[in-house]
Amino acid sequence: MYIKEFRIKNFRKLKSCIVEIDKKQTVFVGANNSGKTSAMTAIKSFLKDKQMSVLDFTVTNWMTINTICQKWVENNSTENTELDLEADYKNLRKYLPTIDIWLNVKEDEIQYVSDLIPVFDWKPELLGLRLSYEPKNIETLYKNFKKEYTKVSKIWANNTNLKIKPRNIKDFLENKISSSFTVKLYLLEQSLYKTECDEFDEQFYENECQSSQFEKLIKIDLIDANRGFSDANNESYGCGGLTEQAKSLFDKYLDPLKEPTEKDIDAIEAIYEATKTFDEKLNISFEDIKKEINSIGYPGFTDPKIKVGTKINLSESLKHDSVVKLNVIDSAELTNDDDHFLPEKYNGLGYQNLISMILKLIRFRFDWMQNQKGFQHTEDTIIEPIQLVLIEEPEAHLHAQVQKVFVQKAYNVLRAHKLLGDNTQYTTQMIISTHSSHIALETDFSSLRYFKKCDIENLKIPCCNIVNLSNVFGEDEQTQKFVSRYIKLTHCDLFFADAVIIVEGIAEKILLPHFIKNSAPKLENNYISILEIGGCFAHKFKPLIEALGVYTLIISDIDTIDSENKGVCPELNKNLKTNNSTLKEWLPKEESYDKLIRLENKDKQNEASNIMICYQIPIKNPNNSEQEFLPYTFEDSLIYTNVAYFKKLTTTDGLTKKLIEAIDKLNSSEIFNEIKKIKKAEVATSILYKEDLKDLQTPQYIIDGLKFIESSLNPQPKLMEKDASAN
């Protein structure tokens, strides 16, 4: 049995989305503030905490919820109240937080879900359950809200400027939602699985049931992002951290004196011998003190004699800051010399965090398998068939190499038990949310879930959709392998960027930061991922980029060829074509050079207006305004845009004498021929190494593209027709 997917509605940014869960390990990726934490919190709130706040509701829903409930206090009529409340209850459910859980259940696992099967003809495979956060009793909510509202409205009548809360149902619930709302469980029909997530049907709520058996299905464990590690020199650090975790594990699972087994005999004997030897030494040390006590007449003939003894409490011995120590000298000869060991707080935060998380995973495994000392598994022992472990941002305090180690080993730690391993009777599913490209790098592409930002209801209210990256390439396995390998090798930060800029060569990539600073400075405040991809491969990323929905700029070369497919200097009205696959197959899906050169910027964007391609456009001759130069690649476009600048460059380290002479003549053919001889990065590296960049101008086609990204990420504020401030 395993969790196939969650369908989350009306929870924070998650207005309506489907989160498909891998059988083993799922990793949530996405730009900052894209909804990853919302998804983790939704799962935890519904399945573990069973509590929420008004801030967990999707913000735009409050306008409708307030409107539905406002008539309760504005209408004094009590007629048909029950009927009206029932209708309002049904209407409210459309806007309240819910999570649907679809489980994959095999035929031999029916005993776990026997009380949760909704119909007699249910077939083993899919079982759907809905958890809804809704009023405990709608009539009680109505009465309590009306009572509070009526009380404060009398104050308003005397002072119209004084609006004491509650002004609406949201105000009322701010401090009373835990007493007014609860999580209710409903069974879903198998036939509803194919229903779109955003559809609403009242029949979903017909099969309410008790949650007792459901709570025995899934064990939820969490490592949150705030793990409480502090500076080693901070006095408040105390003996917590690893020491407390080690002590806790020992108390519950490892103490040989609790319910001893055969494996504990050697340890118990060692404890006994140590206690006996210490007691003998202790009494010898106390002999003089005992004589002093005798001098005052005690003990008498009938009085009990004094003996000093010890009782070793193994748990108490773990309450000092050197329980977990590190050896600073890696030598076999010194491993037993405590002079070379330091307490845990002198270890780096990264390793403390790694060890701490591993100890927590071990604790989760022990708790799930009920490994307490002395506990005997019987046929009546209840172990949940599914363990769901949520880990938020494990990269905190971990350097890159340790991040990779953790994501590689964490799942194996959770399964390292004699009842687990490859045994399918019990399922472990781990969900990680991360901002780390290193963790994404070590994760199978099919296990990544990308959180894509979007706006809802034309109000520019942030929301998100979730993309299963295993599906974006369809049946094109070869392209998926290429893209996933390329991403893993070079650009895992793609999944965390606000925008993506794809360039064809190293020269563009080297100079792009300068172009951004000079031509689109607002982009310096955004997280931009720059991908260097050859023109013949950029179009392979089309399914991925479109699925991610991230703002994307493609800086491409027009690469003109003649009828013999030979690269030639661009000319108009010569029936030339582009040799660039991205221009032909992605945007703007045109190969005629004459047509490409006449397209406006709006024609170089996709229908969703989140992707734009830019390529070389005509440049005016600075010496002759009636003459235009037609660049072929980035390099000659850069030269035509910066004629005066390039004339000042020396002929060494990048530019040949012939190229300088060609620039002086402003001859397209000569520049074209000379640039073909130059290595792609030669111009850029020469500029960076020897010249001042402040006078280097950005080619216009790149300016157009950067402005597109800049305006997309930093739109001018517009007045909204609706005022969302009440939310």
N, C-alpha and C positions, 0 to 999 in steps of 0.2 A: 504494500500500500504506500502511496506517496501523494503529495500535493501536486496537482497538475497546474493549477493557476489560481490566482486571486483576481477578482473583479471588484475594484474599489470605486465607490461613487460618493461625491459630495463631501470629501474629506480634504480640507486645505486646498492645495493646488490640484488635487486629483478629482476633478469634476466628474470624469467618467473614463476609466482606463482599465486595461487588462494587463496583468503582470504574469507572464508565463514563467513557471519555476522549473529549473533543471532538476533531474532526479538526484543529483549530488550537490553541485555547487553552482550558485548563481551570483553574478557580480553586477551591482547597479553602478552604471557610469553616467556621466552627464556633466554639463557645465555647472558652475556654482549657482545655487538657488534654483535648480531645475526641478526639484521634487523628490529626490532620492530619500531625504530624511522624512518627508511626508509619508512615503510608502512604508518605510521601516516603522514609523510611529503608528501608522494605521494598523499594521499587522499586530504590533505589540498592544495597542489600545484595545482592539477587539478580542484578541485571543488570550491576553494575559491580564492586563490591568482592569479592563471592563469599565474604564472611566475616561471622560473627555472633558474639554472646556468649550465655551462658545467660540473660541479662536480656532478650534479644530473643524468647524463647519466651513464649507466653501464660502468665501466672503460674499459673493454676489447673491447667494441664496437667501441671505438675511432680509433683503428687501421684500422678497415674496413671503417669507415666513412671518415677518412683522405685519404685512398686509393681511394675511390670513387670520392672524390672532387679534389684530387691532379691533375687529368688529365685535369681539367678545366684550370689550370694555366700552365701546362707543354705542352699542345697542342695548338699551335697558329692558327690552322685551325678553321675557323668560319663556315664551311659548315655543314649542318645538325645539327646545334647547338640546335635548338628547339627540334628535335627528340631525340637527345642524352640526353638533360636535362630531358625530360619526363621519359626516361628509368632510368636515375640516381635517379630521384625523387621517382619512384616506388621502386627502390632498397634500397634507404636510409630509407624508412619507416620501413623496417625490423629491424632497429637498433635504432629507435627513441623511446623515452618514450611514453607509452600508458597506459590507464586504461580503462577496460571494466566494465561497471556497469550493473548488471542484477537486474531488479526490479520485484517484484511480484505485479501484478496489478489485482484487482478484476473487475468484469463486471461493478459494479456501480461506478467505479473510472475512467472510460475511459475519462471523461471530462477533467481530469488533463493531459492526454497524447494524446489527439486527433491529435495534429500536429506532434506527434512523432511516430505514428504507421506506420511501413515501408511498409506493404502490405495490400490489401483489405481483405484477408482471415485470418488476424491475429486473434488469439483466446486469450481471456483474461487469463492471468497468467504471462507469462514471456515477459518482454520488455528489449531489450538489446541496450545499447548506448556505443559508443567508443569515448573517449576523447584522441586526439593525439597531442603531442607537436611537431610541424613541421614547416618548412619554410612558412612564409606568402606568399612569391612569389619566386619560385625557380629561375626564370630568374634574378630577382633583387639580390638575394643572390649570384648567379654566377658572375654577373657584379661587385658587390661591393668587393667580395673576390679577384677577378682577379685584380682589380684596386689596392688594397692595397698590394697584393703579388708582383705585377710588380714593384711597387714603391720601396719596400725594397730589391727586388732582384738585383736592380741596385747597391745598396750599397754593397751587397755581392760580386758582380763582382769585385769591387775594393779592397775588404778585405775579403778573403775567411774565415777568422777566426771569423768574426763578423756576427753572425746570429740574426739579429733583427727580432722580430715578426711582422707579422704572418709567421711562417714556414709552417703552415698547417691550415686547416679549424677550428680545435679546438682553435688554437691561435687567429684566427680572431674573433671567437665567444665569447671569454672570456669577452669582454666588449661590445659586440654588439648583444648578443643573444636576449635580450628583444625587440630590434627593428627589429630583423630579423625573430624571431620565434613567434608563437602564438598557442593557444589551439584551435583545430578544432573539431567539433562534427560530428559523423557519426552514422547512425542507423544500427542496426544489425538484421539479420533475426533470427526468433525463432529457426530455424533448426540448427543454428550455436552454440547453447548453449552447445550441446554435444561435440563440437569440442575441442580437447585438447588445452590447453592454449598456448603451444609453437608452434602451427601450424600457418603459415602465408598464407593469401590468399588476393590477391588484390581486390577481390570482396567486402571485408569488407569495402572498402573505396568508394564504388560507391554511397552510399546514404548520401552525406553530407547535413547537414541542419543547420539552424540558432539555436543558443543556447538560445534564449530568453525564450521559454517555458520551456526548461530544467532547467533554473535558477530559475523558479517558483516552481520546484518540491521539492527541498531539501534546507533546511536552515542549514548552517554549523556554529557551534560554537566551540571554542577551548579554553581550559585551558592548556597552555604550561608548560613545566617543569621549566622554569625560571620565577618565579612568583614575583621576586623583593623584597622579605622580607629580612631585614637586622637586624643587632644587635640593640636592643632597645636603647643602649647607643651611637649609631652612630648619630652624629649631622645631617647627611644628611637624617635621617629618616623622619624628618619633620612631616607634617600632612597628609601624603598620606595613603596608605594601606586601612584599614577598613573605615577610615573617608571619604576618597574620594569615596569609593564604596557606603557608606551609603548616602552621599550627592547626588551622581548621581541617585540612586534609588528614593530619595525623589523628586528631581527636575522633573523627567520625569513621575513618577507614583503616588506619594503620596501627593504632595503639595495641601492642601485643598483650597488655593486661586486661583488655576488654574482650570477653568471650574468646579466650585463647584457643588456638588450633595447634596441630602438630608442628606447623611451620613456625610457630611462635616460641617453641620450647627453648631453643638456643638463646633467644633474646631474653626470655624470662630468667633463665639460669644466670646469664651475665648480669642482669639487674640484681638478682639475689646475692651473688658473690660480691658485687660492688657495694651493695648496702651493708653486708656483713663486715667487709674489710673496713669500710668507712666508720661503722659503729665502733669497732674495736679501737681504731685510732682516736675516735672522738672521745671515748671514755677515758683513755690514757691522758688526753689533753685536759679533761675535766677533773682529774684526780685531786689536784691542789684545791680546786674550788669546792669539791665535795668535802675535803677535810675542814675547810673553813665553816661549812654548814654544820658539820659534826660538833664544832666547838661551841655552838649555841644550844646544844642539847637535842639536836634532831639529826638523825632519827633515834628514837628510843628503842627499847627492847621489842616493843610490839608494833612499832611504826614500820611502814613499808620502806624498803631501801630505794635510793635514787639511782636510776640508770639513764644515761643520755642515749637516745636513738634517733634514727631518721626514717622518714617515709618519702621515698623518691616519687615525685609527681612528674611523670614524663612530659605531660602537657605544659605544666608550669615552667619547665626548663626550656621551653621554646619561646619564652616571652622576652627575649633580649634581641638587640639589633644585630647580633652576629650569628643568628640561626642560619641564615643564608649568607655564605661568604664567597669571596672570589680569591683565587690564587694568583698573585701578581708575578710569580716566578714559575714558569712552566718547566719544572725539573722533577724527575722521578725521585731524586734524593731529598727533595724538600717538601714533598706533598703532605707530610705529617707534621710539618713545622708551622705552628700557628703564627709565628712571627712574620710569615710571608703571606698571610691571609688578611683581607680587609672586609669590614661589614658591608652588607648589601647596598647601603646608601652611598658608598663610594664608587659604585659601578655606574656606568653611563645610563642615562634615562632610556636610551634605545634598547639596551639589553635587559634592563629592568622590565620595560614594557613587554618585550618579547616573552621573557620568562613568565611574567604575570599572566599574560593571555594564554600561554600554554597550560599553566596551572589551572586557570579557569576552565579551559576546555576539558582537562582531565577531570575536574570536579563535576562538570556537566555530565560527562560519561558515567562517572561513578554514581551520581544521583539517579540518572535514568535507569541504569542497570541495578540500582539498589544494592550497592556493594558495601553497605554498612557492616561493621564488625559484628559477627554473631547472627546476622540475618540469614535465614534459610529460605531459599526459593522453593515454593510449593506450586501445586497446580492452581491454587487460588491467588497466587501472586499476580498483581496487575501491573504490567509494564506497557506503557503507551507504544503502539506500533510505529509511531512517527516521532522523531525528535527534530525540531526546527530550531536552528541556532542562528541568531541574528548578530552580526558583528558590524559596528559602525566605525568607519574610518580607522582601520587598523594601522594605517601609516603614521599616525600621531607618534612622534618621538622616535620613529624608526628610520634609519638611513636606507638607501635604495636596496642594498644587498640583503638586508634583514627583511625588508618588505617582501622580496622575492621568496626568501626562505619560508616566511610565515604562510604565504598563500599556497606554497607547494606542499607544506606539511600539515596545515591545520586540519584538513578533512581526515587525513590518516590518523591523527591523534584522536579524533572523535570516534573512530571505528576500531581502535586498538583494544579490543576486548574479546574474550573467548566466545561470547554470544553474538558478536557482531562480525567484523571482518567482511567476508563475502556473503554472509548469511542474509537472505532476503526477507526473513521474518520481521526484522526490525529495520526501518529506513532512517537514515540520517540525511537531512537536507540543510545545507548551510547557505545563508544569504549574506553577502558582504556589500556594503555601500562604501564607495571610495572616490577620492579625487586623485589617486595616484596612477600615473601612467605605467609605473613599474609593476603594480599589481595587475593592471589590465594586460600588460605584456605577458604575464605568466598564466593568464586565464585563457582557456579554450574559447575561440571566437564565438562558438555557438552558445556559450554560457553567459555572454554579455547582454545586458538589457540597458538600452540607451534611453535616458529621460530627455525628451525633446520639449523645449519651451514652446508655448503657444499662448495666444490671447483668446479670451472667450467673450461672447456676447457683444463684440465690438466696443467693449469698455476699456480695452487695454489692461484688463486684470490678468496677471500672470497665471498660467495654468500649464499642464504638461500632458503629453501623450508618451506612451512607452513602446519602444521598438525592440522586437526580438531580432537581434542581428543575425541569427542563424537562417532567417527567412528572406533576407533582402535580395539575394542573388537568384532566387528561384532554383531552377535545375541546372544553372550554369556553374557546375562544380569547379571547373578549371579557373574561371574568373574569381570565384570565391577564394580558392587556394592562393592565387596570385595576390589579391588585395589583402587578405588576412596576413600572409607572410610579409608583405611589404609594410603593412601597418605595424606588425609586431617588431620588425627590424628597425623601423625608423620613427614612426609617428603615432604612438599610442596617445599622445596628448590631444589628438584629434577629437577624442570623446569628451574632453573637458573644456573645449574652446568656445568662446562666444561667436567666433567667426573663423573661417578657413580661407587661406589664400594659397592657391595652387600655382606654382611657377614651373617653367619648363627647364630652366638651367641654373647653374650655380651663380652666374653673374647677376641674374635678377635677385636671387636669394641674398647674396652678399650686400647688395645696395638697397634692398627693400626697406630695412629699418630707417635709412636716411630719407628715402622717398616718403615714408609715412610721417616722419618728423617734420618735413618741409611742406608736404601737401595735404596731409590729413592728420593733424596733431592729436585730435580727440581719440584716435585709435590707440594711442599710447596708453590710454586708461582701460583698454579692453584686453581680454586674453585672446590673442590671435595665434592660431596654429598655421605655420608656413610649411607647405609640403612641396618638395622638389620632385617633380615627376616628368619624365620625358613626354613630348607631345604625342607620341604614338601610344602612350599608355594612360594618359589622364582620363580618357573617356571610360576606361574600365571602372573608374570610381563612381560613375554616374548612379548606379543603383544605391550604393552606400550613402553618398552625399544627399541624394533625394530622400532617402528613408530617414536620415538624421534630421533633415529640415533645417540645418544650420546655415546661416548666411555664408555664401561662398563666392569668392572672386577667382576666376581662372585667368591668369596672365599668360597669353599664348603667342606664338609666332605665326605669321600668315604663310610663310614657307611656299612661295609660288613655284609652280612647275609648268613646263610647256607640254605640248601634245605627246612628247616622247618621255614624259615623266622625269625630265631633267631639271634640276634646280636652276632657276634663272632669275635675273634681276627684275623686279616688278615693273610692269608697264600696263597702261590702260588699253583697252580695245584690241588685245592680242589673244583673246580666248584662253588666257592663263587660268590655272586652277590652283587651289591650295592642296598641299600634300599633308595637311594636319588632320589627323583622324578625329580629334576633338571637335574641330570646327565642322567637320562633315557629319559626325555621328551624334554629337551631343548638342552643342549650341554654336551657331544658330541653324545647324543642319543645312549648310550651304557650302558648295565647293567652288563656285564661280568667283574668281577674283574681282571682276568688275562689280558683281552684286555685293560681295562682302565689303568692299571699300566704301559703298554708298549707304550702308545700314546705319541707322541712328542708334543711340545707346539703348533706348527702350526695346529695340528689336534684338538686342544681344542678351536679353534676360528671359528667364523661363516664365511660364504662366503664373507661378506662385510669387514671382518677383523676389525670390530669395537667392537666386543664382545669376551671376552675370559673367560673361566672357569678354575680355578686351584683347585687342590685337592691334598691330601697327596701322596707323592712319596717316594720310598725307601730311607733310610738314612744309611750311613756307620757307623758301630760300631767303635767308637774311639779307642777301645781296641783291635779290630780285624778287619783289613781292608777287610778280605774276607767275613765278616758277614754283612748282611743288616737287618735293622729293618724296619718293615712295619707298619707305623702308621695307626690308625683307625680314629682319630679325630684331631682337632687342638691342643688339650692339650698334647697328647702324642707326636705329632710331635714337639711341642715346647720343650718338655723335652728331646727327643732324640737329638735335635739340640744343646741343652745347658746343657749337662750332668754335666760338671764341675761347671757351674753357679748354677744349682739347688742343688748340693751337699753342697753349702755354705749356703743355706737357712735354717732357723730354722724350727722346726716342728709345730710352732704355727701359728695361723691366716691364715690357708689355706692348708698346706700340712701335712698329717699325717705321723707318724713314719713308718708305713708300706710302704707308697709311697716312702719315702727316702730309705728304705731298698731295694725296688724293683728297684729304679734307680741305687743303688750301684751294684746290681746284673745284671742290664741291661737285665731284663727278660721281654719279651714282654707280656706274659700272665699275670704276676703279675701286671705290669703297667696298662694293659688293665682293669683288675679287680678293681684296686684301683681307677683309674680315673672315673669309673662308679659310685663310691661312693661319688665323690667330686662334689660339686655344680659348675656349669659351670663357674661362675665368680670368684671362690675362688682363683685359681692360679693367675689370673691377678691382683686382688685386693691386694693380699699378696705382689706381686712384687712392685706394685705402692706405697704401704704404707711403706714398710720397706727397700727396696733394691735399689741400684744404677742401673739404666737401661743401662748405657753405655756399659756393657759387655754382655747384652742380645742379642743374634743373631737371625736374622729373618729366619724362616724355608724357605728352598729353593723354595718350590712350591709357597709361597707368594712372594718371590723375583722375580720369573719368571713373576708372574701376575703384580706386580708393575712396573717392567721394560717395560712390554707391554704397560701399560697406559702412563708411562713416555715418551717412544719413540713415542707414537701416538700423544701426546699433544705437544711434543717438538722435532719435527723431525729435523734431520740434514739438513742443507741447501744444495740444489742441484742446479747445474747450469741449467738454462732453455735454451731450444733451441731457444725460441723466446724472444726477448728483449721487455718487456712491459713498459719500462721506458717512452716511448712516450705518455703513457696514463696519 
